[in-house]
Amino acid sequence: MPARRLIALSTPVRTGHFRWPVGRRLLTGHAAGDGSEGTRAGRNPHGFTIDASRPR
């Protein structure tokens, strides 16, 4: 059996990403009179595994 080869399919996830949107929402802030600022950064998690041999 030949050795398996790892192919990285990583893509940085940033604001404006073509597939996975990233949201940022200010929960509390100094402008509203709060004692601290709180931000929620959210995105949809996505993961997959492919473990199949290629046809030759």
N, C-alpha and C positions, 0 to 999 in steps of 0.2 A: 504494500500500500504506500503510495507516495506521501511525503510530508504535506501537511496542510499549510496553506499560505493565508496569512491574515491581510485583509484588505480594509483599511480604515475608511469609513464613510462619514467621519465626523465633520460637522459644519457648525461654526459658532452661531449661537442663537442671540441675536441682538434686536433692538427696536427696528422695525421695518423688515424683519426676516421674511423671505418669500413664502415660507410654508407655516411657520409657527409664530403667531403674533405674541408679543410680549407686552403686558399691561403694567402700568405704574399708576398707583392711586395714593394720594396724600390722605392719610387717615386723621391725623391731628397736626396742627401747625401753629407756629408763633403768631402768624397774622390773625388767627381766629382767637387768640388769647390763651392758647394751651401752653402748658409749661414745657412741653417737649414736642418734637416733630416725629411723626411715625409714618412710614411709607410701606405700602404693600406692593411688592413686585410679584407678578404672577405670569405663568405661562402654562400651556397644556403639556403635560409630560408625554413623551412619545418614546417608545423603545421597541426594538425588534431584534430577532435573532434569525439568522439564516444559516442552516447547517445542511446543505445539500451538495452533492457532487455535481460538477458540470459535465454535460455530455461531451464526449470527445469525438 
